[in-house]
Amino acid sequence: MKIATVLCSVWATKKSPGLLGHPLQLVSTENGQLVAVDLVGAGVGDKVLLSFGSAARMENPHAPADAAIVGILDQLEELESYVHQ
């Protein structure tokens, strides 16, 4: 899983039947931008949790998706570095 930010919606006049009913969102990750299937109703500017591969298809096994938005993050908490002793 990765954390990303929703940049905008992506519109497709025609798409695979497995994607019908699921919006597409352009998201930005630390490694660049990608399009993800939105399973939770995220909006522009939301910090989201992305799932990839077969985990991205859990809700709809017939959806040809490599990335899915599976959560909207409410808060990120920074952790202090620590040393294992």
N, C-alpha and C positions, 0 to 999 in steps of 0.2 A: 504494500500500500504506500501511497505517496500523498502529500499535501499539495494542493494547488489552489489557484485563485481563478474564479470564473471571469473571463474577459467579455464574452458576448454570446448570444445565441447564434447557431448556425442553422440555416433553413435549407431543406432539401425538398424539392417538389415531388420527387420520386425517391423512395428508399425501400429497402428490403422489407417484406412483410413482418419479419421478426423485430423490426425497429418501430413499427407503427405504434403510436401512442406514447412514445418516449422522445422527448426533445433532445436535440444535440447541442452541446455547449463547447465553445472554444475555451480551453483552460491554459493557464501558464504554470509550469513547474520550474524547478531549479535547472532542469535540463532543456527547457524550451517550451514550445506550445504544442498542443494536440487537441483533437476533438474527442469528447467522451459522451457516452449516452447518459442522460440525466435520469436517474431512478428515484430522485427525492424532491425535485422541484426547486433546485438552487437558482439563485439570481445573480446578476452581474455584481461583482465585488465580493461575493461570498467566498470564504475559505472553505474548501471542501476536501473530503477524503476520497481518493481514487483507488479503485481496485482494478487489477489487470488479469488478462488471460482467462482461464476457465472460471475463476472467481467472479469476473465481470459478467459472466453469462448465467450466474446462479438463478436470478429471477426469471430469466427467459432463455432457456438452453438453445433456442433456435435463433437468437439474435446474433448476427455476425459482428460482435463488438469485441475489441481488444482492451477497451478502457471504459469504466463506468463510474459515475459519481454515486457513491453509496452512503454518504453522510455529509451534513453541513456542520462545520465546527463552530461552536459557540465561543470557545476560548482556547488559547495556547498558553501554556505555562512554561516559563524557562526554568530549566533545572541547573543548579550549580554543579560545576565540575567537581568530581570527587576522586580520590585515589584509593584503590583497593589496598588494604593492609593485610 
